[in-house]
Amino acid sequence: MGGFAGFHRRALASLVADGRAEHVAQVAPPPDHDLFADEIGALHESGVAVHDSLRQLLAAERQKVDLLCIPTGIPLHRPMVVATCEAGVNVLVEKPAAGSIQDVDAMITARDRGTIACAVGFQHLYQPSTHRLKRWLVKERFGRVLRIRGFGCWPRGDDYFSRNGWAGELALGDTWVLDGPHNNALAHSVNLMGFLAGATVESSASPVAITAELYSTNPIRSADTVSLRTTTREQIEICFAVSHATEQNTNPGFGIDTTSARLEFGFDNQLTVRWHDGRVE
């Protein structure tokens, strides 16, 4: 009910108010019952079925639910997505997909056993401006893409790293978490650069080599500052530097180097094209 789930509930409430969706069911685990008593009461009054666990919800509501949103912590992504896919329900899981490639592969396998859709909340990939830029890049409107660069600083302190049992951790028990700015808060930036480097309109680039430097100034097991470089099968270099350990907030910005121009854009989706001949668009 809390954390990022609050954003999902507010977004869903907006869709319900517009008549574009129906809130059928909600999971409210027992620890949330007192903390969110008013919200749970309002859900009951509006006819939403409230369950203590995902298992209970799927058992009771699977025939009524068209899409199930999973805004939980990284360690729960794999088991919850697999359970939802096995129940035959379409699923949207919050980013990142999981803490390890093996967990992501297991989720893909569960999805492919049926005919359901499984999406990850990498928000940039659902924006029309992203797909417009991708079409231009694939058509080589600015020349051939050589390199994609990204940079961002989102300061985070003790409150952030102590908000749950897995923040700043490499693993929780035997489940990989690999929490960090590149694999959590700003994972959508990494995903965006990989998508823009893909050879076709719908594909992402395939990394063949990755080098990285990882640092930590906070008392955590994982990294809070990361600089990485990836070479891809598409012969495009991807570079990203990101940190939670800065004093100043700097929203992610991106640069695309091509054979004819340098493109710059950020979270505001405003694109600047600096052509090598001096023109600026």
C-alpha positions in Angstrom: 0.0 0.0 0.0 2.9 2.3 0.8 6.0 3.4 -1.0 5.8 3.4 -4.8 2.5 1.6 -4.6 1.0 4.9 -3.6 1.9 6.3 -7.0 0.2 3.3 -8.7 -2.9 3.7 -6.6 -3.1 7.4 -7.4 -2.6 6.8 -11.1 -5.3 4.1 -11.1 -7.7 6.4 -9.2 -7.3 8.9 -11.9 -8.1 6.4 -14.6 -11.1 5.2 -12.6 -12.4 8.8 -12.2 -12.1 9.2 -16.0 -14.1 6.0 -16.6 -11.1 4.3 -18.3 -10.5 1.6 -15.8 -12.1 -0.3 -12.9 -10.2 -1.0 -9.6 -11.2 -4.6 -9.0 -8.9 -5.8 -6.3 -6.1 -4.7 -4.0 -3.4 -6.4 -1.9 -3.0 -4.9 1.6 -0.7 -7.1 3.6 -1.4 -7.3 7.4 1.4 -4.9 8.3 -0.4 -2.2 6.3 -3.8 -2.7 7.9 -3.4 -0.1 10.7 -1.1 2.3 8.8 -3.5 2.5 5.8 -6.8 1.8 7.7 -8.6 4.8 6.1 -7.5 4.0 2.6 -8.5 0.3 3.0 -11.8 1.4 4.4 -12.4 3.6 1.3 -11.5 0.7 -1.0 -14.1 -1.5 0.7 -16.7 1.2 0.4 -16.1 1.6 -3.3 -16.4 -2.1 -3.9 -12.8 -3.0 -4.3 -11.9 -6.5 -3.0 -9.0 -6.2 -0.5 -6.8 -9.3 0.1 -3.9 -10.0 2.5 -1.6 -11.5 -0.2 -1.1 -11.8 -3.9 -1.8 -15.5 -3.6 -5.2 -14.8 -2.1 -6.0 -12.2 -4.8 -5.0 -14.4 -7.7 -7.1 -17.3 -6.3 -10.2 -15.2 -5.9 -10.0 -12.6 -8.6 -8.0 -14.0 -11.5 -11.0 -14.2 -13.8 -11.9 -10.6 -13.1 -8.5 -8.9 -13.4 -7.2 -7.8 -16.9 -4.0 -6.3 -15.5 -2.2 -6.7 -12.2 0.4 -4.1 -11.2 3.3 -5.1 -9.0 5.0 -2.1 -7.4 6.9 -4.1 -4.8 10.6 -4.2 -3.9 13.2 -5.8 -6.2 13.5 -9.1 -4.2 9.7 -9.8 -4.8 9.6 -9.2 -8.5 10.5 -12.6 -9.7 8.2 -14.7 -7.5 5.3 -12.3 -7.9 5.6 -12.0 -11.7 6.0 -15.8 -12.1 2.9 -16.4 -9.9 0.9 -13.8 -11.9 1.9 -15.2 -15.3 1.1 -18.8 -14.1 -2.4 -17.5 -13.1 -2.8 -16.2 -16.7 -3.1 -12.6 -15.8 -1.3 -9.7 -17.6 1.2 -8.0 -15.4 3.0 -4.7 -15.1 6.0 -4.9 -12.7 7.9 -1.8 -11.5 11.4 -1.3 -12.7 14.0 -2.7 -12.6 12.7 -6.1 -13.8 14.8 -7.9 -11.2 18.1 -8.1 -9.5 19.7 -10.6 -11.8 19.6 -11.9 -15.3 18.6 -15.3 -14.1 15.5 -13.9 -12.4 14.6 -12.0 -15.5 15.0 -15.1 -17.6 12.7 -17.0 -15.2 10.1 -14.2 -15.6 10.4 -14.4 -19.4 10.0 -18.2 -19.4 6.8 -17.9 -17.2 5.4 -15.2 -19.6 6.2 -17.3 -22.7 4.3 -20.3 -21.4 1.0 -18.5 -22.0 -0.4 -15.7 -24.1 -0.3 -13.0 -21.5 1.6 -9.7 -21.6 4.4 -8.8 -19.1 5.6 -5.3 -19.0 8.2 -3.4 -16.9 7.6 0.1 -15.7 10.4 1.8 -17.7 8.4 4.9 -18.2 10.4 6.4 -21.1 9.5 3.5 -23.3 5.9 4.4 -23.2 6.3 8.0 -24.3 5.5 9.0 -28.0 8.6 11.3 -28.0 10.9 8.3 -27.3 9.5 6.4 -30.2 9.6 9.3 -32.6 13.3 9.8 -31.8 13.9 6.1 -32.2 12.4 6.1 -35.7 14.7 9.0 -36.6 17.7 7.2 -35.3 16.9 4.0 -37.1 16.4 5.9 -40.4 19.7 7.6 -39.8 18.2 11.1 -40.0 21.2 12.4 -38.1 23.7 10.0 -39.6 24.8 6.7 -38.0 24.8 6.5 -34.2 28.2 6.2 -32.7 27.7 6.7 -29.0 25.0 7.4 -26.4 25.9 9.1 -23.2 24.0 9.8 -20.0 24.6 11.5 -16.6 22.5 12.1 -13.6 22.8 12.9 -9.8 19.9 12.1 -7.5 21.1 12.6 -3.9 19.9 10.0 -1.4 20.7 9.8 2.3 20.0 7.7 5.4 16.2 7.9 5.1 16.4 6.4 1.6 18.8 3.6 2.4 17.0 2.7 5.7 13.4 2.7 4.2 13.3 -1.1 3.9 15.4 -4.2 4.3 16.9 -4.4 0.9 17.8 -0.8 0.0 21.6 -0.5 -0.6 22.0 -4.2 -0.5 23.7 -6.6 -2.9 21.3 -9.5 -1.9 18.5 -10.3 0.5 19.0 -13.9 1.7 19.7 -15.9 -1.5 17.9 -13.3 -3.8 20.1 -10.9 -5.7 19.0 -7.3 -5.3 22.1 -5.3 -6.6 20.4 -2.1 -5.5 22.0 1.1 -6.8 21.3 4.2 -8.9 21.9 2.3 -12.1 19.7 -0.7 -11.2 16.9 1.1 -9.4 16.2 4.8 -9.2 17.7 5.6 -12.6 17.4 2.1 -14.2 15.0 3.7 -16.7 17.9 5.8 -18.0 20.0 2.8 -18.6 17.1 1.1 -20.3 16.4 4.1 -22.5 19.9 4.3 -23.8 19.9 0.6 -24.6 16.6 1.0 -26.4 17.8 4.0 -28.5 20.9 2.0 -29.5 18.8 -0.8 -30.9 19.0 -1.6 -34.6 15.3 -1.7 -35.3 12.4 0.4 -34.2 11.2 -2.1 -31.5 14.5 -3.7 -30.4 17.1 -2.7 -27.8 20.9 -3.1 -28.2 22.6 -6.3 -27.3 25.6 -5.6 -25.0 28.7 -7.7 -25.7 31.1 -6.1 -23.2 30.7 -4.0 -20.1 33.2 -2.2 -17.9 32.3 -0.3 -14.8 33.6 1.5 -11.7 31.5 1.3 -8.6 31.9 3.4 -5.5 30.1 3.9 -2.2 30.3 6.8 0.2 27.2 5.8 2.2 27.4 2.9 4.7 25.8 0.4 2.3 26.9 -2.9 0.8 26.0 -1.9 -2.8 27.2 1.1 -4.8 25.8 4.6 -4.7 28.0 6.0 -7.5 28.5 4.2 -10.8 30.3 4.9 -14.1 29.8 2.3 -16.8 30.7 1.7 -20.4 29.0 -0.8 -22.7 29.9 -1.9 -26.2 27.1 -3.4 -28.2 26.6 -5.8 -31.1 25.3 -2.8 -33.0 28.8 -1.2 -32.7 27.3 1.6 -30.5 29.0 2.6 -27.3 26.9 3.4 -24.3 28.3 5.4 -21.4 26.5 6.3 -18.1 27.6 8.0 -14.9 25.2 8.3 -12.0 25.3 9.0 -8.3 23.2 9.1 -5.1 26.2 10.7 -3.2 26.1 14.3 -4.4 24.9 17.4 -2.8 23.2 18.8 -5.9 20.3 17.2 -7.7 20.8 16.9 -11.5 18.2 15.2 -13.5 19.5 12.8 -16.1 20.6 14.2 -19.4 21.6 12.4 -22.5 23.8 12.9 -25.5 23.8 11.0 -28.8 26.9 11.3 -31.0 26.3 10.5 -34.7 28.3 10.9 -37.8 26.5 14.1 -38.7 25.4 15.7 -35.4 25.3 15.7 -31.6 21.9 15.3 -30.0 21.0 16.5 -26.5 17.9 15.8 -24.5 16.7 15.3 -20.9 13.7 14.6 -18.7 11.7 17.4 -20.3 11.8 15.5 -23.7 13.2 18.6 -25.4 15.6 17.6 -28.2 18.5 19.8 -29.4 20.3 18.9 -32.5 23.8 20.4 -33.1 24.8 19.6 -36.6 28.5 19.3 -37.4 28.1 22.1 -40.0 27.1 24.6 -37.3 23.3 24.4 -37.6 21.3 24.1 -34.4 17.7 22.8 -34.3 
